[in-house]
Every structure is written in C-alpha cells, then in structure tokens.
C-alpha cells in the first residue's frame, strides 16, 4: 500500500492492517511516483504487478483475464481494454481522453492499442523499473507504454468490463485542464525524442 502524501487520515486507518506493507510519501508526488514506489517494493517478492484504479469503474476479478492473456514465454504489459465505453453512462471526458491518448501514444512511436487510459494493467517486474520514464503523475501510464514499445517489451490488451453508475459518486483526482496540459507536454517530449533520437539509442534508454 502506497500512501502518497494523503491528508485524510488514510494512513491511520490502514497502518495496523496485518499482511500488508505500507509505504509513505510525506508529500504528494503523483500517481506515477506512487506506482514506482509500489513496483520497487513488489519486485522483492513478485514477477508481476497488477494495478487497478480505485474509482469504482473496474472489477478486480478482471485481473484474472489479464493474466490469462499472457502468451507462453512472453513478458508483456497487459492493458485492460474497457468494453462499453460508448454507453451514455460513461462521461464524455473519459471517451475523449481515451481517444486523445490513443492517437498520441501511436504518434509518439508507441503501441497501437485501443485503451491507453485504462486503469487496470499487469506489469512485468523488474523490466518496468528499468525504463527511463520521466513522468511522475498521471502521464506515467502513457509514457511507460511508449518507452516499453521502444525497448521491445510487448504491449497487449485483454477485454475487461467497466461500470459507471449514473448519478453515483466517482472519486478522481484527475484535473481536466491541468492534466491535459501535462499530457500535451509529455507527448511533445516523446514525439521530439522519436524524431531526433535514433531508434538504437531510444531502445537503450
């Protein structure tokens, strides 16, 4: 469990739970930084890390689908491709964000996938920790796909369900304008790297 600088007493509620390791960031560093801290600790015990957004849209049981999608002898990133994203219950911002991200991931020289914004993923460890991903907030999840593709790490998808409850409370720290600008900056940097840095050097670092 990574406590990324929470201010709502979360740490006090989880610190005594048996069977978990709690890592603490004194200040909020961002989603990417929290994932990296979790991956670093998880790599001591496991070969894979499953991540799931906690906003209520994903079914944890779908993690099994991601594991079953791994081809024999391969160590890919497996992304859960959400089905039903055209439903009227799905916020337009989520549909737009997915299409925007998919296009620019591809333009950056990343993999051609249908759901680069999915919050349910399976990552191979320690391979992901060796990628020089610079983003430390929400942009980490798209940059890691691009850099993995450059490095030759496969990126595949597996279909998963999605649930948006009409009128229900959905807690998210994504800020449309601020994070749109950060996404644009990250993609500009990746596209510039793709254009100006030869493939052989990109694949190394």
C-alpha positions as CSV (number, residue, x, y, z in Angstrom):
1,X,0.0,0.0,0.0
2,X,1.4,3.4,-1.0
3,X,0.2,6.4,0.9
4,X,1.1,9.2,-1.5
5,X,1.0,12.1,0.9
6,X,-2.6,11.7,2.0
7,X,-4.2,14.3,4.2
8,X,-7.4,12.5,5.1
9,X,-6.2,10.1,7.9
10,X,-5.9,7.2,5.4
11,X,-2.6,6.1,7.0
12,X,-4.1,5.9,10.5
13,X,-6.9,3.6,9.1
14,X,-4.5,1.2,7.3
15,X,-1.3,1.2,9.4
16,X,-2.4,-1.7,11.6
17,X,-3.8,-4.0,8.9
18,X,-1.9,-7.3,9.1
19,X,-0.4,-8.8,5.9
20,X,0.4,-5.6,4.0
21,X,3.4,-3.3,3.6
22,X,2.7,0.4,3.9
23,X,5.0,2.8,2.1
24,X,4.6,6.5,2.8
25,X,5.4,9.6,0.8
26,X,5.5,12.6,3.1
27,X,4.1,14.8,0.3
28,X,2.1,14.0,-2.7
29,X,4.4,13.1,-5.6
30,X,1.9,11.9,-8.1
31,X,0.4,8.6,-9.4
32,X,3.5,7.6,-11.3
33,X,5.7,8.1,-8.3
34,X,3.4,6.1,-6.2
35,X,3.4,3.3,-8.8
36,X,7.1,3.2,-8.9
37,X,7.5,3.0,-5.2
38,X,5.0,0.1,-5.2
39,X,6.7,-1.6,-8.1
40,X,10.1,-1.3,-6.4
41,X,8.8,-3.0,-3.2
42,X,6.8,-5.6,-5.1
43,X,9.8,-6.6,-7.2
44,X,11.3,-8.0,-4.0
45,X,8.5,-10.6,-3.8
46,X,6.9,-11.0,-7.3
47,X,7.5,-11.1,-11.0
48,X,4.3,-9.1,-11.9
49,X,2.3,-6.2,-10.5
50,X,-1.4,-5.7,-11.1
51,X,-2.6,-2.1,-10.8
52,X,-6.3,-1.1,-10.6
53,X,-7.7,2.4,-10.3
54,X,-9.8,2.8,-7.2
55,X,-12.6,5.0,-8.7
56,X,-15.1,2.1,-8.8
57,X,-15.1,1.5,-12.6
58,X,-13.1,-1.7,-12.6
59,X,-13.9,-5.2,-11.4
60,X,-10.9,-6.6,-9.6
61,X,-11.9,-10.1,-10.9
62,X,-10.9,-8.9,-14.4
63,X,-7.3,-9.1,-13.3
64,X,-7.5,-12.8,-14.0
65,X,-8.3,-12.0,-17.6
66,X,-5.1,-10.1,-17.9
67,X,-3.1,-12.9,-16.5
68,X,-4.7,-15.4,-18.8
69,X,-3.9,-13.2,-21.9
70,X,-0.1,-13.6,-21.4
71,X,1.3,-15.7,-24.2
72,X,3.6,-18.5,-23.1
73,X,7.2,-17.4,-22.8
74,X,6.3,-13.7,-23.1
75,X,6.5,-10.9,-20.5
76,X,4.3,-8.1,-21.9
77,X,2.5,-5.2,-20.3
78,X,-1.2,-6.3,-20.4
79,X,-3.7,-3.4,-20.6
80,X,-7.4,-4.0,-19.8
81,X,-9.4,-2.7,-22.8
82,X,-12.6,-1.4,-21.4
83,X,-15.8,-2.6,-23.3
84,X,-18.9,-0.5,-23.3
85,X,-17.2,2.9,-23.4
86,X,-19.9,4.2,-25.8
87,X,-22.6,3.8,-23.2
88,X,-24.4,7.0,-22.2
89,X,-23.4,6.4,-18.6
90,X,-19.7,6.9,-19.5
91,X,-18.7,10.6,-19.0
92,X,-17.7,12.2,-22.3
93,X,-14.4,13.3,-20.8
94,X,-13.5,9.6,-20.4
95,X,-14.3,8.8,-24.0
96,X,-12.5,11.9,-25.3
97,X,-9.5,11.3,-23.1
98,X,-9.1,7.7,-24.3
99,X,-9.3,8.7,-28.0
100,X,-6.9,11.6,-27.5
101,X,-4.4,9.4,-25.6
102,X,-4.6,6.5,-28.1
103,X,-3.8,8.8,-31.0
104,X,-0.8,10.5,-29.4
105,X,0.6,7.2,-28.0
106,X,0.8,6.0,-31.5
107,X,2.2,9.3,-32.8
108,X,4.9,9.0,-30.2
109,X,6.0,5.7,-31.7
110,X,4.2,3.7,-29.1
111,X,2.0,0.6,-29.5
112,X,-1.3,0.7,-31.4
113,X,-3.8,-0.1,-28.7
114,X,-7.4,0.8,-28.1
115,X,-7.3,1.9,-24.4
116,X,-4.1,3.6,-23.3
117,X,-6.0,5.3,-20.5
118,X,-7.2,2.0,-18.8
119,X,-6.6,1.9,-15.1
120,X,-6.4,-1.9,-15.0
121,X,-3.0,-3.2,-16.0
122,X,-0.5,-6.0,-15.5
123,X,3.2,-5.1,-15.5
124,X,6.3,-7.4,-15.7
125,X,8.8,-6.8,-12.9
126,X,11.6,-5.7,-12.8
127,X,11.5,-4.8,-16.6
128,X,9.3,-1.7,-16.0
129,X,11.6,-0.3,-13.4
130,X,14.4,-0.3,-15.9
131,X,12.6,2.1,-18.3
132,X,13.7,5.7,-18.1
133,X,10.2,7.1,-17.6
134,X,10.3,10.8,-16.6
135,X,6.6,11.4,-15.9
136,X,5.7,11.0,-12.2
137,X,1.9,11.9,-12.3
138,X,-0.9,10.5,-14.5
139,X,1.3,10.8,-17.5
140,X,3.4,7.9,-16.3
141,X,0.9,5.4,-17.6
142,X,1.1,6.6,-21.2
143,X,4.8,7.2,-21.2
144,X,5.6,3.7,-19.9
145,X,3.7,2.2,-22.8
146,X,5.7,4.3,-25.3
147,X,9.0,3.5,-23.8
148,X,8.2,-0.1,-23.4
149,X,7.4,-0.3,-27.1
150,X,10.7,1.4,-27.9
151,X,12.6,-1.1,-25.7
152,X,10.8,-4.1,-27.4
153,X,8.7,-5.0,-24.4
154,X,5.3,-6.2,-25.9
155,X,2.2,-4.3,-25.0
156,X,-1.0,-6.3,-25.4
157,X,-4.7,-5.9,-24.4
158,X,-7.4,-8.1,-22.9
159,X,-11.1,-7.2,-22.8
160,X,-12.5,-6.1,-19.4
161,X,-15.8,-4.7,-18.2
162,X,-16.4,-1.2,-17.0
163,X,-19.0,0.3,-14.7
164,X,-20.1,4.0,-14.4
165,X,-23.0,4.3,-12.0
166,X,-25.4,7.0,-13.3
167,X,-25.5,9.8,-10.7
168,X,-23.2,7.9,-8.4
169,X,-20.1,9.3,-6.7
170,X,-16.9,8.7,-8.6
171,X,-13.8,10.0,-6.8
172,X,-11.0,11.0,-9.1
173,X,-8.0,13.4,-8.7
174,X,-7.7,13.8,-12.4
175,X,-7.9,17.6,-13.2
176,X,-9.0,18.0,-16.9
177,X,-7.2,21.2,-17.8
178,X,-4.0,20.8,-15.7
179,X,-3.6,17.2,-16.7
180,X,-4.5,17.9,-20.3
181,X,-1.6,20.4,-20.4
182,X,0.7,17.9,-18.7
183,X,-0.3,15.2,-21.1
184,X,0.4,17.5,-24.0
185,X,3.8,18.3,-22.6
186,X,4.7,14.6,-22.1
187,X,3.6,13.7,-25.7
188,X,5.5,16.7,-27.1
189,X,8.7,15.4,-25.4
190,X,8.1,11.8,-26.6
191,X,7.4,12.9,-30.2
192,X,10.5,15.1,-30.2
193,X,12.6,12.1,-28.9
194,X,11.1,9.9,-31.6
195,X,12.1,12.4,-34.3
196,X,15.5,13.4,-33.1
197,X,16.9,10.4,-31.3
198,X,17.9,7.4,-33.4
199,X,15.9,4.2,-32.6
200,X,19.0,2.4,-31.4
201,X,19.6,5.0,-28.7
202,X,15.9,5.2,-27.8
203,X,15.7,1.4,-27.2
204,X,18.7,1.6,-24.8
205,X,17.5,4.5,-22.7
